[in-house]
Amino acid sequence: MRGFVPPDPYTDVSNLEFAIVYAPRRKANRNRIPQSCVELKNSKEQALEQSDPDSKRYAAKVLGPSKSSEGQYIFYVMEWLE
C-alpha cells in the first residue's frame, strides 16, 4: 500500500488490529485516521458487533500506531469490515 511506512519486522511498534473507527463517512481513499478516532478491539467479531454506522462508527482492520510527519499518532485503515 502506497503512502505508509511499513511495520518494522523486528519490533511490535505497529500491528494489524481490529477496531471501531469514527469517521464522517467511510471512503476507500481515506486511509489515515487519528488515534483519537480509533478504538481497538480484541477480535473481528467484537468490532463488527460494536460497529454503529448511524453513529459513524465503522468496523475496520487497522495498522498502527504510527507517528505522522506532523507529530500525531495515526492508524492506517487496511480494510473496512462488513
C-alpha positions, 0 to 999 in steps of 0.5 A, a space after each residue: 500500500 502506497 503512502 505508509 511506512 511499513 511495520 518494522 519486522 523486528 519490533 511490535 511498534 505497529 500491528 494489524 488490529 481490529 477496531 471501531 473507527 469514527 469517521 464522517 463517512 467511510 471512503 476507500 481513499 481515506 486511509 489515515 485516521 487519528 488515534 483519537 478516532 480509533 478504538 481497538 478491539 480484541 477480535 473481528 467479531 467484537 468490532 463488527 458487533 460494536 460497529 454503529 454506522 448511524 453513529 459513524 462508527 465503522 468496523 475496520 482492520 487497522 495498522 498502527 500506531 504510527 507517528 505522522 510527519 506532523 507529530 500525531 499518532 495515526 492508524 492506517 485503515 487496511 480494510 473496512 469490515 462488513 
